[in-house]
Every structure is written in structure tokens, then in C-alpha cells.
Amino acid sequence: MLWILLIVLLLIGIAFLIYFIYNTLWIAFFHGVPFVPARTKIVGQIIEALAIFPGETVIDLGCGDARILIAAWQKEPRANYIGYESSFFPFWLARFKIWRAGANIKIFRQNFFKADLSATNRIFTYLLPDIMERLLPKLERELRPSTRLISLDFPFSLKLPQQVIALDGRARLGKKLFVYQF
């Protein structure tokens, strides 16, 4: 009887591993958005650049483990926070971290290209260049003129940033913030 339980547990483990590999690695490498969190050292500078006010809606496109959203909520809990994450592991990690922080943040496991972004005031992105280029037409259609977007490391090629903020130059990732006003 014990060996049947062990076989069932092994099959469940294998099924979870296959699901994890598909949802994390497959999405990351074939859909162009790997899970690379922003360095903890620069999170404060990102929140400062977002310049969040009470009552505003802040969206993180590809929110990963939700570290930006949680830090923003800790600084301004009276704003509304929404994250979009399509990968399995980062999504559930974000859900856990939000629960542990007791934060009022909504996370959706969906492709942000299908999300309505028209009600947002602040957007954060840490996306690769090809995704940024595909995202720009959607943002130009949907965003209000006062919406502020902060992009870590990757600018739009067809839109000039309002400001470029240099971060720690010795790091391989997380060197610049590109500030855009739509």
C-alpha cells in the first residue's frame, strides 16, 4: 500500500515539474519575457521615479514576484495596485509575498497585452526591447496623456524619454530608468 502512495506522489511531482517547466521556461524563452527581478538595491529609486499619489492606479506589467508593487504599497498604501504576470512560478510567488505583506494588491495571471490599461496613472515595466516595441502602440492607444511610465533598462526606440535616471553603473542589470509621459 505504501508503494502505491509513493508512486502517486512521484507522478504528482513529475506532473508539477512538467507544468513548472512549461509555464516558467517555455514562456520565458519562447514568449520573450524571462523572470528577472529588479535588484532590491534600486527598488526605492524606482518607487521614487513612479511618484505615486493617493488614489492613483499603479500597474506593473510582468510583475514577477511583485517586489515593486509591494514596495510601492508600503510607501503609498492609499493607491490602487495591479500586477500582470503570465508565468506560473513568479505569479504564485507574488501571491504569497502579497499575502505575507498583507498588501491590498491585485495580481492577474494573464497576458498584459489583453489587459485594459486606460484607467492607470503609473506603469512600471522591466521588459525586453522587442516586447517594449510591441507594447508602445497599445500604450499610445489606451493611456491618458498624464500617465507616467517607468521602464527599467529598456527604452522605447520610437518614443523619447522625458528623463533618464542613471542607477548603479557597475551592475550588469538595472542601470537606467527611462521616464515617459504619455
Secondary structure, DSSP 8 states (H G I E B T S, - for coil): -HHHHHHHHHHHHHHHHHHHIIIIIIHHHHSS-------GGGHHHHHHHH---TT-EEEEET-TT-HHHHHHHHH-TTSEEEEE--SHHHHHHHHHHHHHHT--EEEE-S-GGGS--TT-SEEEE---HHHHHHHHHHHHHHS-TT-EEEEES---SSS--SEEEE--TTSSS--EEEEEE-
